[in-house]
Amino acid sequence: MSTTTNILAEVEPPVHRGPGRWRQLGRMAKQRPLGALGAIIIFVLLVAAIFGQDISIGGETIVPGFAPYAAQETNVVNKLAGPSWSHIAGTDSLGRDIFTRIIYGARTAMIIGLAATGLGIAIGTLIGTVSAYVGGVWDLGVQRLSDAMQALPPLVLMMVLVTMMSPGIGTVVFVIVIFLVPGTQRVIRGTVLSLKEFTYIEAARTIGASSPRIVIRHIMPNIVAPIMVLATVTIGGTILAEAALSFLALGANSAENPTWGFILFEATQRGQLTRWPWLALTPGIAITLIVLAFNLFGDANRDILDPRLRGTGAGA
């Protein structure tokens, strides 16, 4: 028995395990350093959004936040103070710590960015897939409606809709989703139209597979990569749209959870921008960095997931 085991051990080829996940991540980071930089910035923002302020359940603080002050904590004696060790980004006209308000605003930005993007991508994917697969009058009607919506100025219409409704996180998410769906469904529709012509789709129809089965089993798995790329790129634009609405005092700003756009709006009041520039620099830098980070990460994600770009130096 032992002899047989030894012989099998000698005959059995050695198993070559691939590189570990951390090594693969390190190799991807070396190949696409800008994408890795974007991922790091996004990770820092997520940490600030989750742990920057207190995590409370039922009014009881479960995890205390690391923000040095409260967002609404005022100190009139120390108002409009420049950057210092006690106030890294200075204070505003009410003596509130700007860096703390940026940390608090990160949670609102991420909630709106993730929620609006997730809903917009999901609805747009559903409409685009059905439109491309069914075709005919349905496809024609959906595309003409999308053309009409994309021809309208989005910011102006978002301002009108938010004004008609009560401002808040739910309202901002709803309004942004309306304008994300047309572009998303157009991208997904183009991908599904190309997939419909593949041989394996025709083979599935030939053996009698139903349309829902073809869509779920054969088409949906092949549009996951475009959806992921579209989502990562869209989040940055969503956060920018929320900041624009907040700058116009139509966003989801509140005393407990200030938004970056509203902080920037306050910095432009009563000539503060020219006399105390740090009031606008901090929220402006925060908005710029996070939008840039998502764009860089989305480009790197596209290069990795797109088989035509795999193995190239694109996105490095």
N, C-alpha and C positions, 0 to 999 in steps of 0.2 A: 504493500500500500504506500509506504513511504517512497519507494522507488518510482511508482507511478506519479506521485505528487511532485517529486523532484523533476521528472521528465516534463510534466505539464508546465512547471514553473519556468523551465528553460525554454520551452517552445513558445509560451505566451509572450507576445511582444510587450515591451515596456509602455506604460501609459505616460504620455507627455501632456502634462497639464499646462494650460495656457497661463499667461501672466495674470496676476491677481488684479482685483478691481482697482485697488489704489495705484498699482503700476499703470494700468490702462488709463486711469484719470490723469496721472502725471504725464503720460505720453501725449494725451490729447491736449493737455494744457501747454506743453512745449510746442506742439504743432499749431495751436491756435491761441496764442497768448492774450489777444484782445478779448476773445470769448471767455477765457478764464478770468480775466480782470472783471468783465461784466458779471460773471457768476459770483465773484467775491463781493462785489458791491451789492448785488441782490441779496446775498446771504446776510450781510451786515444790516440791510434794511429790514429783512425779515426778523432778525434778532431784536432790532429796535422796536419794530411794530408789536412783537409778542411780549417782550420782557421790559420795554422801556417804561411803561406805566403799569400800575397795579393790575393784577388779574383777580377779579372779584366774582364771586358766585353768591347770589342772594344777598348782595350788600356787604358780604364779608370778604376781606382781602385774603386770597389764598396764596398768591405769590407777589411779594412787593416788587415794584419796578425799580430800575436803577437810575431813573431820571433824577437829577439833583434837586429839582424843585417841583412844585405843582404848576400845571399850565396856567391857572388863573391866579396864582400867588403874586400879589403886587407889592411894590416897595417904592413909593413915590419919592422917597429921599434919594434912591439910587436910580432914578429914571434916566434914560438915554445915556447910560454909562457905556464906555467903549469896551472892547474885548479885554478880559483880564483872567486871572486864574480862577476867580470865583464865578465869573460869567464868561465862558469861552467865546461866545458870539455876541456879547453885549446884552443890553436890556432895551426895551422899547419905551414908549412915552408914558407907560404906567408902571415901569420898573419890573416888568415880567421878563424872565430869562428867555432869550430867543432860542437858545440851544434846546432847552426843555420843550418849548413849543414845537420845535422841529421834530423832536422825538415823538411827541404826542401825535403830531400830524402824520407820522409814518403809518400808524395803525389805520387811520381813515383812508389814506392813499392806497394801502394794500387791500383793504376790504373792498373798496370800490373797484380797484383795478382787477382783482381776481374775480369778484362776483360778476361785474359787467362783462368781462372778457369771457368767462365761463359760459354765462347764459347766451351771449351773442354768438359765440362759436357753436354752441350746441344747437341753437335754433337755426342758425345759418347753414350748418351741416345737414340738418334734417331737410330743410327746404331745398337746398342745392342738390342733395342726393336724389330726392323724389322728383325734382324738376328735370334733372338730366336723364333719369332712368325711364320716367313715364313719357316725357317728350310731348310733342303735339301742341294742342291748344293750351294745356296747363303750363308747359315750359314757356311758350310765347307770352302768356299773361304774366307769369312771375318775372320774367326778364324785363318786360316793359315797365312793370311796377318798380322794379329795382332801379331801372334807368331814371325814372321820374324822381325817386327818392334821392339818388346820388346827384341829381342835377340841382337840388335845393341846397342852400347854404346851411351846413349843419349847425354851426355855432349859433346863428340867429334863431333857428328853429328850436334848438335846445333851450335857449334863453326864454323863448315864448312858452314852451311846454313847462319848464320849471316855474315860471311866473304864474301860470294857470293852476299849478298844483302846489302843495305845501313843500317848501324846500326841506331836504333831508337826504340821508344816505339812500333810502329806498327810491326816492324820486330821481336822484341823480343816476342811479344804476339803471332804472327803467328807461330814462331818456337816452342814455348812452347806448343801451342795447338796441334801441330802435334804429340807430344809425350804424351799428356794427353789422347787423344782419345782411343788408344788401351786398356789401363788399365780400363778406364771408361766403355767402351762398354762391356768388359768382366764381370765386376761386375753387370751391368744392365742386361746383357743376362742371367746370372745365376738366378737373381731374377724373370725375366719374365718366364723362363723355369719352375720354381716352381709354378708360378701363373697359367700357362696354364693348369695344372692338377687339379685345383680346380673345385668343382662341379658347381659353379655359372657361370664359363666360358663355361662349357659344356652345361649348360641350355641355355645360351645366343645363342650358336650355334644352339641348337635344335629348338628354336623359330624363327630362320632365321635371326639373327642379322648379319650384314656385318662385315668383319674383321676390317675396320677402326673404326666402332662404338664400337666393343669389345675392341680394343686397347685404344681408347680415353675415353670411359665411364667406363670401368671395370679394365683395366690394369694400365693405367697411374696414376690414383689416389692412387693406392696401391704401387707405387714405389717412391712416393714423399719423404717419410722418408729416404730410402737409398740414394736418390739424395742429400738431405740436409746434411746428415752425410758425404757423400763423398765430397761434396763441401767444408765444413768447414775444413776437414782434408787436402784437396788438396791445399787450398790457401797458407798454410804455405810452402809446398813444392815448389809451384810456385814462391813465393817470394825468397826462397833459390836458386832456379835455376837462377832467374834474378840476384841475388847477385853474383853468381858464374860467370856468363857471364860478369858482370860489373868488377869483380875482374881481369878478363882476358882482360879488356879494349875492350870488345865486346858488352857491354850493351847499355842502353839508357841514358848514362851520358851526361850532358851538363853543361855549366858554370852556367846557371840560375837554373838548377834542377839537382844537383849532386845526384848520387845513392850511397847507402850504400856500395855496393861492390867496387865501384871505390874509395870511401874515404878510405876503407881498403887497396886497392891497393896502393894508394899514401903513406900510412903509412909505407909500407914495402920498400920504395925506399931509397937508399943511407944510409942504416944502421939506419934509424930513429926508427925502431921498438924496438931496444935494448936501445937506449938513451932516447927516449921520448915515453914510452909505452902507454900513454893516447891517442896517435894518433890512435892506433888500438883497444884499449879497448872499446871506445865509440861506433864505428860502429859494432864491434863484439858483444857487449852486446845487441845493438838494434836488430840485426838480430836474435840472440839467443832467446831473449825475445818474439819477435813476432811469430817466428816459434813454440816455446813452447806453447805460448798462444793459437794459432789456434789448435794445437794438443790436448791440455787439453780441450778446448771448444768443439772440435769435439768428443772426447771421452764421455764427459758429454751429448752432444746432442744425441749420439748413445744410451746411457743408457736410456735416457728419451723417445726416439722415438721407441726403440725396445720393443715390448710388452713382450718378454721373459725376459727382464732385469728390467721391470717396477716394482717398489715396492721393489727392492733389494738394497743392499748397494754398488753395483758396481759403480766404478767411483768416490767414495767418497774420 
